[in-house]
């Protein structure tokens, strides 16, 4: 029997990933303006038409990947095996921690995005903590 907390956590993360992926695919410019401001959004679009096409294509594929991850999380939410749930949650924790480290070491060095990395690192840590709480909750269920 699986955990209801695992189902809810997966569905919440799936909803976030599906929404962000769809927005990245279809409303890239608006997301850049909302997240970084109009000045940096113009810089992130590229300076030549060729650069703009490459950046739009890359952003669309990134959104598609995020959408696929959201769909995968939706499917995984229905798995009932507790050992798999624990393994999957630990993998998600590792993924979010690595993403936070990548933001610290690489994204912080980009001049246009340097002021924004701390907010995104906090978001990655919060997402990782949601999986940590799930693992702790599953240990409590296992050993009670």
Rosetta silent file (secondary structure, phi, psi, omega in degrees, C-alpha in Angstrom):
SEQUENCE: XXXXXXXXXXXXXXXXXXXXXXXXXXXXXXXXXXXXXXXXXXXXXXXXXXXXXXXXXXXXXXXXXXXXXXXXXXXXXXXXXXXXXXXXXXXXXXXXXXXXXXXXXXXXXXXXXXXXXXXXXXXXXXXXXXXXXXXXXXXXXXXX
SCORE:     score description
SCORE:     0.000 S_00000001
   1 L     0.000  135.018 -177.751    0.000    0.000    0.000 S_00000001
   2 L   -89.152  172.374 -178.592    1.356    3.392   -0.935 S_00000001
   3 L   -93.765  136.509  176.430    1.443    6.621    0.969 S_00000001
   4 H   -68.016  -31.204  178.067   -1.172    9.325    0.440 S_00000001
   5 H   -64.830  -37.488  177.158    1.524   11.912    1.174 S_00000001
   6 H   -63.437  -44.521  178.615    3.577   10.577   -1.753 S_00000001
   7 H   -58.680  -47.877 -178.886    0.562   10.873   -4.042 S_00000001
   8 H   -65.306  -40.977  179.407   -0.114   14.464   -2.951 S_00000001
   9 H   -64.212  -45.146  178.887    3.549   15.484   -3.217 S_00000001
  10 H   -62.987  -41.846 -179.350    3.862   14.001   -6.703 S_00000001
  11 H   -66.156  -39.740  178.368    0.621   15.621   -7.851 S_00000001
  12 H   -64.278  -47.542  178.694    1.689   19.016   -6.492 S_00000001
  13 H   -65.430  -35.264  177.660    5.107   18.815   -8.158 S_00000001
  14 H   -64.215  -44.576  178.988    3.455   17.525  -11.328 S_00000001
  15 H   -60.568  -43.314  179.108    1.052   20.467  -11.415 S_00000001
  16 H   -64.083  -46.481 -178.256    3.924   22.922  -10.970 S_00000001
  17 H   -65.915  -42.188  178.660    6.061   21.243  -13.656 S_00000001
  18 H   -63.266  -43.792 -179.374    3.192   20.985  -16.156 S_00000001
  19 H   -65.687  -48.850 -179.372    2.219   24.621  -15.648 S_00000001
  20 H   -64.219  -39.681  178.384    5.773   25.961  -15.841 S_00000001
  21 H   -62.921  -44.421  178.804    6.564   23.786  -18.865 S_00000001
  22 H   -64.479  -41.330  178.483    3.483   24.979  -20.755 S_00000001
  23 H   -65.314  -38.616  178.923    4.248   28.602  -19.897 S_00000001
  24 H   -65.554  -35.680 -179.038    7.871   28.186  -21.023 S_00000001
  25 H   -71.751  -40.258 -169.129    6.768   26.729  -24.357 S_00000001
  26 H  -110.353  -20.462 -177.721    4.126   29.286  -25.225 S_00000001
  27 L  -131.225   48.341 -174.827    4.765   32.435  -23.152 S_00000001
  28 H   -59.777  -48.632 -177.161    8.563   32.586  -22.885 S_00000001
  29 H   -62.066  -43.824 -179.824    8.909   36.344  -23.221 S_00000001
  30 H   -63.776  -37.207  178.070    6.190   37.057  -20.663 S_00000001
  31 H   -66.854  -41.122  177.472    7.821   34.642  -18.194 S_00000001
  32 H   -62.162  -43.732  179.623   11.203   36.346  -18.681 S_00000001
  33 H   -64.391  -43.231  179.659    9.661   39.777  -18.064 S_00000001
  34 H   -64.768  -41.724 -175.620    7.808   38.505  -14.981 S_00000001
  35 H   -83.014  -32.820 -172.256   10.843   36.711  -13.557 S_00000001
  36 H  -121.900  -13.748 -176.361   13.696   39.031  -14.480 S_00000001
  37 L    97.253  160.361 -173.901   12.225   42.387  -15.492 S_00000001
  38 H   -66.715  -35.403 -177.252   11.905   43.968  -18.954 S_00000001
  39 H   -67.079  -48.778 -179.825   15.547   45.054  -19.337 S_00000001
  40 H   -70.237  -32.857  177.682   17.082   41.653  -18.651 S_00000001
  41 H   -60.310  -38.997  177.118   14.306   39.947  -20.636 S_00000001
  42 H   -64.934  -39.763  178.848   15.422   41.904  -23.714 S_00000001
  43 H   -66.426  -36.588 -177.979   19.030   40.798  -23.149 S_00000001
  44 H   -73.842  -13.757 -179.819   17.972   37.165  -22.747 S_00000001
  45 L   -79.469  -18.275 -178.812   16.158   37.213  -26.102 S_00000001
  46 L    99.671  160.947 -174.722   19.367   37.609  -28.098 S_00000001
  47 L  -101.982  -28.191  179.686   20.697   40.358  -30.316 S_00000001
  48 L  -111.311  159.676  178.532   20.440   38.905  -33.840 S_00000001
  49 H   -58.849  -35.907  178.962   17.486   37.142  -35.496 S_00000001
  50 H   -65.990  -44.042  177.154   19.495   33.906  -35.616 S_00000001
  51 H   -61.372  -41.938 -179.326   20.281   34.129  -31.892 S_00000001
  52 H   -62.941  -40.448  178.751   16.639   34.855  -31.129 S_00000001
  53 H   -65.046  -44.208  178.684   15.507   31.802  -33.098 S_00000001
  54 H   -63.130  -42.008 -178.916   18.013   29.551  -31.316 S_00000001
  55 H   -68.120  -42.614  177.830   17.052   30.900  -27.894 S_00000001
  56 H   -62.754  -41.364  178.309   13.302   30.542  -28.568 S_00000001
  57 H   -64.052  -44.451  178.936   13.835   26.978  -29.810 S_00000001
  58 H   -62.315  -43.454  178.960   15.958   26.120  -26.775 S_00000001
  59 H   -64.797  -38.248  178.692   13.390   27.602  -24.390 S_00000001
  60 H   -65.357  -42.085  177.915   10.581   25.696  -26.092 S_00000001
  61 H   -67.722  -35.229  175.975   12.463   22.408  -25.775 S_00000001
  62 H   -64.218  -41.229  176.467   13.245   23.187  -22.124 S_00000001
  63 H   -64.493  -39.366  177.753    9.547   23.790  -21.540 S_00000001
  64 H   -64.090  -40.691  177.320    8.713   20.546  -23.326 S_00000001
  65 H   -63.214  -44.505  178.625   11.187   18.682  -21.104 S_00000001
  66 H   -64.008  -38.144  176.540    9.676   20.231  -17.982 S_00000001
  67 H   -63.393  -42.024  178.342    6.189   19.316  -19.237 S_00000001
  68 H   -64.527  -38.468  176.348    7.361   15.716  -19.780 S_00000001
  69 H   -63.103  -41.081  176.616    8.792   15.647  -16.245 S_00000001
  70 H   -61.920  -40.099  177.810    5.433   16.825  -14.936 S_00000001
  71 H   -67.038  -39.566  176.447    3.687   14.062  -16.847 S_00000001
  72 H   -62.158  -43.362  176.899    6.193   11.524  -15.470 S_00000001
  73 H   -61.720  -37.919  177.113    5.514   12.763  -11.922 S_00000001
  74 H   -61.178  -43.654  179.976    1.795   12.372  -12.583 S_00000001
  75 H   -68.444  -41.365 -178.377    2.320    8.741  -13.613 S_00000001
  76 H   -66.050  -26.862 -178.973    4.672    7.978  -10.702 S_00000001
  77 L   -58.606  -23.744 -176.283    2.092    9.325   -8.236 S_00000001
  78 L   -93.220    1.176  177.006    0.029    6.173   -8.777 S_00000001
  79 L   -74.345  133.073 -174.376    2.815    3.718   -7.876 S_00000001
  80 L  -101.787   -6.132 -177.187    1.919    1.935   -4.617 S_00000001
  81 L   -75.551  118.332 -176.708    5.282    0.321   -3.736 S_00000001
  82 H   -64.370  -36.766  179.811    6.693    1.978   -0.595 S_00000001
  83 H   -65.787  -40.743  176.643   10.300    1.059   -1.405 S_00000001
  84 H   -65.138  -41.218  179.840   10.014    2.689   -4.823 S_00000001
  85 H   -59.848  -43.290  178.627    8.392    5.754   -3.291 S_00000001
  86 H   -65.134  -43.916  178.204   11.284    6.133   -0.854 S_00000001
  87 H   -61.464  -44.388 -178.813   13.847    5.600   -3.618 S_00000001
  88 H   -65.247  -42.311  179.343   12.111    8.097   -5.898 S_00000001
  89 H   -63.131  -41.749  177.980   11.844   10.724   -3.148 S_00000001
  90 H   -64.189  -37.711  176.276   15.560   10.379   -2.344 S_00000001
  91 H   -65.308  -38.489  177.753   16.364   10.795   -6.032 S_00000001
  92 H   -66.931  -37.876  176.113   14.240   13.954   -6.197 S_00000001
  93 H   -60.288  -48.687  179.700   16.049   15.329   -3.131 S_00000001
  94 H   -59.748  -42.954  179.625   19.393   14.705   -4.827 S_00000001
  95 H   -60.928  -45.287 -179.417   18.163   16.303   -8.054 S_00000001
  96 H   -68.180  -37.321  178.160   16.981   19.487   -6.301 S_00000001
  97 H   -66.655  -42.796  177.712   20.203   19.789   -4.267 S_00000001
  98 H   -63.531  -38.963  177.445   22.330   19.390   -7.417 S_00000001
  99 H   -63.315  -41.186  178.007   20.194   22.013   -9.161 S_00000001
 100 H   -64.052  -42.295  178.192   20.730   24.425   -6.246 S_00000001
 101 H   -64.235  -39.601  177.760   24.491   23.824   -6.368 S_00000001
 102 H   -61.630  -42.268  178.611   24.506   24.405  -10.127 S_00000001
 103 H   -62.785  -40.502 -178.791   22.717   27.710   -9.621 S_00000001
 104 H   -65.605  -47.492 -172.162   25.224   28.755   -6.945 S_00000001
 105 H   -83.321  -30.212 -174.866   28.353   27.868   -8.905 S_00000001
 106 L  -112.839  -47.759 -176.366   27.353   28.706  -12.484 S_00000001
 107 H   -69.638  -29.742  178.051   24.267   30.895  -12.672 S_00000001
 108 H   -66.248  -20.124 -179.669   25.633   33.260  -10.028 S_00000001
 109 H   -86.301  -11.748  177.039   28.548   34.054  -12.343 S_00000001
 110 L   -80.061  124.649 -173.813   26.313   35.311  -15.156 S_00000001
 111 L   -57.810  -44.498 -175.373   26.144   39.072  -14.919 S_00000001
 112 L   -73.948  -23.406 -177.582   22.510   39.412  -16.019 S_00000001
 113 L  -109.631    4.079 -172.258   21.223   36.647  -13.747 S_00000001
 114 L   -62.691  -35.528 -177.428   23.537   37.135  -10.758 S_00000001
 115 L   -76.145  -16.476 -171.731   20.984   38.953   -8.598 S_00000001
 116 L   -96.270  -14.314 -171.245   18.318   36.295   -9.199 S_00000001
 117 H   -66.794  -33.329 -177.974   20.154   33.096   -8.264 S_00000001
 118 H   -63.622  -42.360  178.387   19.548   33.341   -4.503 S_00000001
 119 H   -62.953  -39.838 -179.636   15.764   33.374   -4.924 S_00000001
 120 H   -72.431  -34.065  176.068   15.944   30.365   -7.230 S_00000001
 121 H   -64.506  -41.909  177.433   18.255   28.475   -4.854 S_00000001
 122 H   -61.097  -40.981  176.787   15.755   29.039   -2.049 S_00000001
 123 H   -62.294  -42.131  177.522   13.035   27.637   -4.326 S_00000001
 124 H   -63.143  -40.818  179.855   15.140   24.550   -5.084 S_00000001
 125 H   -66.347  -40.428  178.252   15.788   23.996   -1.372 S_00000001
 126 H   -63.190  -41.914  177.590   12.060   24.343   -0.574 S_00000001
 127 H   -64.016  -40.336  177.085   11.224   21.779   -3.273 S_00000001
 128 H   -64.641  -39.381  179.786   13.873   19.422   -1.874 S_00000001
 129 H   -63.629  -31.783  177.633   12.498   19.906    1.643 S_00000001
 130 H   -63.263  -36.970  176.854    9.049   18.796    0.499 S_00000001
 131 H   -74.282  -34.934  176.767   10.600   15.460   -0.504 S_00000001
 132 H   -61.267  -45.871  178.153   12.648   15.326    2.735 S_00000001
 133 H   -60.325  -36.082  177.709    9.456   15.711    4.757 S_00000001
 134 H   -65.345  -43.432  178.923    7.917   12.909    2.708 S_00000001
 135 H   -63.365  -44.355  178.630   10.870   10.590    3.446 S_00000001
 136 H   -62.668  -41.918  178.299   10.711   11.429    7.167 S_00000001
 137 H   -62.665  -40.766  179.679    6.945   10.857    7.141 S_00000001
 138 H   -68.137  -33.515  175.211    7.412    7.476    5.428 S_00000001
 139 H   -65.171  -40.348  179.453    9.998    6.480    8.075 S_00000001
 140 H   -62.623  -42.141  177.653    7.491    7.407   10.776 S_00000001
 141 H   -66.394  -36.262 -175.911    4.852    5.233    9.105 S_00000001
 142 H   -71.075  -40.100 -173.096    7.345    2.389    8.650 S_00000001
 143 H   -99.986    1.791  175.657    8.656    2.280   12.210 S_00000001
 144 L   -86.475    0.000    0.000    5.460    3.048   14.156 S_00000001
